[in-house]
Amino acid sequence: MTSLNIVGGGRLGKSVARLAHDSGRYRIGALLCRSQASALSARDFVGAGVALTTLADLPAADITLLAVPDGEIAGVAADLAAARVIAAGSVVCHASGVGEAALLAPLAAQGVHCASLHPAFSFADPARAVAGFAGTRCALEGDAAALLLLQRLAADIGGVPFVLAPGGKAAYHAALSIASNYLVTLHDLAARVAAQAGMTDEVAAAVLGGLMRQTLENTLALGPAVALTGPIARGDAGTVARHRQVLSATDDALYCALGAATARLAADRLTAAQQQALAAALGSPAV
């Protein structure tokens, strides 16, 4: 049975430990937190493991997951290396979305196989996370030997692992942020403009929500170029110009930036004259 230590008993650490324990394929060695109360709470949630507060007390394990905030990963790795409690040949990974395995360099210098494992999942509540984790994509990068164990760990806890290209972690996390955070920003922009049309919050939520869901389904199924519709896709510069007349300066700047990107996406279906007209309407260089 593979042994697993967790350093950091927050929401992600507790959830992964519980999923690993419940799989029946992992022995939870230690749950290490800053305070004894947090460590005991994590142990109680997981149902296994020893509650610890000191890195030097970590038992040997096949895998050690650093489930600590991104800004603390390098420091914890340095402290572990100084304490010399991680055996050469074992695996240490962290769960940062943007940081790479290089954050664990002091341990790698001691012969430890280092990697990162980032589940593309929101661990807002550990109990809900455990119940809903199945099928979650888990991004992996790092030492090849570490990836062998971590691919199995991800699969054993119900995830679907995939390996990133070397140096690709920042691009991976940027893609997630664009897809998730910026979708919310677009909704906010659309809702503000809808209010100018006299639409109530309830009506706007229904109209915009239905359209956004349908569009998301279309672009995922068909691809962005095929799914794109609307005035820019038709080369309708007149409608674009009318849109701009009702927007605030701040909203207009965002509209034009998105419009220029949309025009580039639609370029293959537009004539040269349409591209020029759209560029003029958006106040941007021709696509």
C-alpha positions as CSV (number, residue, x, y, z in Angstrom):
1,M,0.0,0.0,0.0
2,T,1.4,3.4,-1.0
3,S,2.0,5.8,2.0
4,L,1.0,9.4,1.8
5,N,1.9,12.4,3.9
6,I,0.0,15.7,3.7
7,V,1.7,18.9,4.7
8,G,-1.1,21.5,5.1
9,G,-4.5,20.4,6.4
10,G,-6.6,23.0,4.6
11,R,-9.5,22.3,2.3
12,L,-7.5,20.8,-0.5
13,G,-5.1,18.8,1.7
14,K,-8.0,17.3,3.7
15,S,-10.0,16.5,0.6
16,V,-7.2,14.7,-1.2
17,A,-6.2,12.8,1.9
18,R,-9.8,11.6,2.5
19,L,-10.2,10.6,-1.1
20,A,-6.9,8.7,-1.0
21,H,-7.8,7.0,2.3
22,D,-11.3,6.1,1.0
23,S,-9.8,4.5,-2.1
24,G,-8.3,1.8,0.1
25,R,-5.0,2.0,-1.8
26,Y,-3.2,4.6,0.4
27,R,-2.0,4.6,4.0
28,I,-2.2,8.2,5.4
29,G,1.0,8.7,7.4
30,A,0.8,12.2,8.7
31,L,-1.4,15.3,8.5
32,L,0.9,18.2,9.4
33,C,-0.6,21.7,10.2
34,R,0.6,24.8,11.9
35,S,-1.6,24.1,15.0
36,Q,-2.4,20.9,16.8
37,A,-6.1,21.8,16.7
38,S,-6.0,22.1,12.8
39,A,-4.0,18.8,12.6
40,L,-6.5,17.0,14.8
41,S,-9.4,18.4,12.8
42,A,-7.8,17.2,9.6
43,R,-7.2,13.8,11.0
44,D,-10.8,13.5,12.2
45,F,-12.1,14.4,8.8
46,V,-9.8,12.0,6.9
47,G,-10.3,9.2,9.4
48,A,-6.6,8.2,9.4
49,G,-3.1,9.5,9.9
50,V,-1.1,11.1,12.7
51,A,-1.7,14.8,13.6
52,L,1.6,16.7,13.6
53,T,2.9,20.3,13.8
54,T,6.6,19.9,13.2
55,L,8.3,19.1,9.9
56,A,11.1,17.2,11.5
57,D,8.6,14.7,12.8
58,L,7.3,13.6,9.4
59,P,7.4,9.9,9.0
60,A,8.8,8.3,5.8
61,A,6.3,8.1,2.9
62,D,6.2,7.2,-0.7
63,I,4.5,10.5,-1.5
64,T,4.4,13.8,0.4
65,L,1.9,16.4,-0.8
66,L,2.6,20.0,0.1
67,A,-1.0,21.5,0.3
68,V,0.2,24.9,1.5
69,P,-0.4,28.4,0.0
70,D,1.6,29.1,-3.2
71,G,3.8,31.6,-1.5
72,E,4.9,29.1,1.1
73,I,5.8,26.2,-1.1
74,A,9.5,27.1,-1.7
75,G,10.0,27.9,2.0
76,V,8.5,24.6,3.1
77,A,10.6,22.7,0.6
78,A,13.7,24.4,1.9
79,D,12.8,23.5,5.4
80,L,12.1,19.9,4.5
81,A,15.5,19.7,2.8
82,A,17.2,21.2,5.8
83,A,15.4,18.7,8.1
84,R,16.4,15.8,5.8
85,V,13.2,13.9,6.5
86,I,12.4,13.1,2.9
87,A,14.1,10.1,1.6
88,A,15.9,10.1,-1.8
89,G,13.8,8.3,-4.4
90,S,10.5,9.2,-2.8
91,V,8.1,11.7,-4.3
92,V,7.2,15.3,-3.2
93,C,4.6,17.3,-5.0
94,H,2.8,20.5,-4.5
95,A,-0.7,21.6,-5.6
96,S,-0.1,25.1,-7.0
97,G,-2.0,26.0,-10.1
98,V,0.7,28.2,-11.5
99,G,3.9,27.1,-9.8
100,E,6.1,24.4,-11.2
101,A,8.0,21.6,-9.7
102,A,11.1,23.8,-9.7
103,L,9.7,25.3,-6.4
104,L,10.9,22.1,-4.8
105,A,14.5,22.4,-6.1
106,P,16.2,21.9,-2.6
107,L,14.5,18.5,-2.4
108,A,15.3,17.6,-5.9
109,A,19.0,18.3,-5.1
110,Q,18.8,15.6,-2.5
111,G,17.5,12.9,-4.9
112,V,13.8,13.4,-4.3
113,H,11.5,13.1,-7.3
114,C,9.6,16.4,-7.5
115,A,6.4,17.4,-9.3
116,S,3.2,19.3,-9.1
117,L,-0.4,18.0,-9.1
118,H,-3.2,20.5,-9.6
119,P,-6.8,19.4,-9.7
120,A,-8.9,21.8,-11.7
121,F,-11.6,21.8,-9.0
122,S,-12.9,24.2,-6.3
123,F,-12.3,22.9,-2.8
124,A,-14.7,25.3,-1.2
125,D,-16.0,22.7,1.2
126,P,-14.1,19.4,1.9
127,A,-17.2,17.3,2.4
128,R,-18.8,18.5,-0.9
129,A,-15.4,18.2,-2.6
130,V,-15.1,14.5,-1.6
131,A,-18.6,13.8,-2.9
132,G,-18.2,15.6,-6.2
133,F,-14.5,15.1,-7.1
134,A,-15.0,12.1,-9.5
135,G,-14.0,13.0,-13.1
136,T,-11.9,16.0,-12.2
137,R,-9.0,16.7,-14.5
138,C,-5.7,16.8,-12.7
139,A,-2.7,18.6,-14.3
140,L,0.7,17.1,-13.7
141,E,4.2,18.3,-14.5
142,G,7.7,17.5,-13.2
143,D,10.1,14.6,-12.7
144,A,9.2,11.6,-14.9
145,A,9.5,9.1,-12.0
146,A,7.2,11.3,-9.8
147,L,4.6,11.5,-12.6
148,L,4.3,7.7,-12.7
149,L,3.1,7.7,-9.0
150,L,1.1,10.8,-9.3
151,Q,-0.9,9.7,-12.4
152,R,-1.9,6.7,-10.4
153,L,-2.8,8.8,-7.3
154,A,-4.9,11.1,-9.4
155,A,-6.8,8.2,-10.9
156,D,-7.2,6.4,-7.6
157,I,-8.9,9.4,-6.0
158,G,-11.3,9.6,-9.0
159,G,-9.5,12.2,-11.1
160,V,-8.4,12.1,-14.7
161,P,-4.7,13.0,-15.0
162,F,-3.0,14.7,-17.8
163,V,0.6,15.9,-18.2
164,L,1.6,19.4,-19.2
165,A,4.4,20.4,-21.5
166,P,7.6,21.4,-19.7
167,G,7.4,25.1,-18.7
168,G,3.6,25.1,-19.5
169,K,2.3,25.6,-16.0
170,A,1.8,29.4,-16.2
171,A,0.0,29.1,-19.6
172,Y,-2.2,26.3,-18.1
173,H,-3.2,28.5,-15.2
174,A,-3.8,31.5,-17.4
175,A,-6.1,29.5,-19.5
176,L,-8.1,28.4,-16.5
177,S,-8.3,32.0,-15.2
178,I,-9.5,33.3,-18.6
179,A,-12.1,30.6,-19.0
180,S,-13.4,31.0,-15.4
181,N,-12.8,34.5,-14.1
182,Y,-13.2,36.4,-17.4
183,L,-16.5,34.6,-18.1
184,V,-17.8,36.2,-14.9
185,T,-16.4,39.6,-16.0
186,L,-18.2,39.3,-19.4
187,H,-21.5,38.4,-17.5
188,D,-21.1,41.6,-15.4
189,L,-20.5,43.7,-18.5
190,A,-23.5,42.3,-20.3
191,A,-25.7,42.7,-17.3
192,R,-24.7,46.4,-16.9
193,V,-25.5,47.1,-20.5
194,A,-28.8,45.1,-20.3
195,A,-29.8,47.4,-17.4
196,Q,-29.5,50.4,-19.8
197,A,-32.1,48.7,-22.0
198,G,-34.5,48.7,-19.0
199,M,-34.2,45.0,-18.4
200,T,-34.8,44.0,-14.7
201,D,-32.2,41.8,-13.0
202,E,-34.5,38.8,-13.2
203,V,-35.1,39.2,-17.0
204,A,-31.5,39.9,-17.7
205,A,-30.4,36.8,-15.8
206,A,-32.8,34.7,-17.7
207,V,-32.0,36.1,-21.2
208,L,-28.2,36.4,-20.7
209,G,-27.9,33.1,-18.8
210,G,-29.7,31.1,-21.5
211,L,-27.7,32.7,-24.3
212,M,-24.4,32.2,-22.4
213,R,-25.1,28.6,-21.7
214,Q,-26.1,27.9,-25.3
215,T,-23.1,29.6,-26.6
216,L,-20.7,27.8,-24.3
217,E,-22.2,24.4,-25.3
218,N,-21.8,25.4,-29.0
219,T,-18.2,26.5,-28.7
220,L,-17.2,23.4,-26.8
221,A,-19.0,21.1,-29.3
222,L,-18.1,22.9,-32.5
223,G,-15.0,25.0,-31.8
224,P,-14.8,28.8,-31.4
225,A,-14.5,29.6,-35.2
226,V,-17.7,27.7,-36.1
227,A,-19.7,28.7,-33.0
228,L,-19.2,32.4,-33.5
229,T,-22.2,34.4,-34.5
230,G,-23.3,38.0,-34.2
231,P,-22.6,41.3,-36.0
232,I,-18.8,40.9,-36.1
233,A,-19.0,37.4,-37.6
234,R,-21.3,38.9,-40.2
235,G,-19.1,41.9,-40.9
236,D,-21.8,44.3,-39.7
237,A,-19.8,47.4,-38.8
238,G,-22.9,49.6,-38.6
239,T,-24.3,47.5,-35.7
240,V,-21.0,47.6,-33.9
241,A,-20.9,51.4,-34.2
242,R,-24.4,51.6,-32.8
243,H,-23.4,49.4,-29.8
244,R,-20.5,51.7,-29.0
245,Q,-22.8,54.8,-28.9
246,V,-24.6,53.4,-25.7
247,L,-21.5,52.3,-23.8
248,S,-19.6,54.1,-21.1
249,A,-16.0,54.9,-21.7
250,T,-14.9,52.0,-19.5
251,D,-17.3,49.5,-21.1
252,D,-16.5,50.8,-24.6
253,A,-12.8,50.1,-24.1
254,L,-13.5,46.5,-23.1
255,Y,-16.0,46.1,-25.9
256,C,-13.5,47.3,-28.5
257,A,-10.7,45.0,-27.1
258,L,-13.0,42.0,-27.3
259,G,-14.4,43.1,-30.6
260,A,-10.9,43.3,-32.2
261,A,-10.1,39.8,-30.9
262,T,-13.5,38.6,-32.3
263,A,-12.8,40.1,-35.6
264,R,-9.5,38.2,-35.8
265,L,-11.3,35.0,-35.0
266,A,-13.9,35.8,-37.8
267,A,-11.3,36.9,-40.3
268,D,-11.5,33.9,-42.6
269,R,-15.2,34.5,-43.2
270,L,-14.9,38.3,-43.8
271,T,-14.0,40.1,-47.0
272,A,-11.2,42.7,-46.9
273,A,-13.7,45.5,-47.1
274,Q,-15.6,44.1,-44.1
275,Q,-12.4,43.8,-42.1
276,Q,-11.6,47.4,-42.8
277,A,-15.0,48.6,-41.9
278,L,-15.0,46.6,-38.6
279,A,-11.5,48.0,-37.8
280,A,-12.8,51.5,-38.3
281,A,-15.9,50.9,-36.2
282,L,-13.8,49.5,-33.4
283,G,-11.1,52.1,-33.6
284,S,-8.5,49.4,-34.1
285,P,-5.9,48.4,-36.8
286,A,-7.3,46.3,-39.6
287,V,-7.4,42.5,-38.9
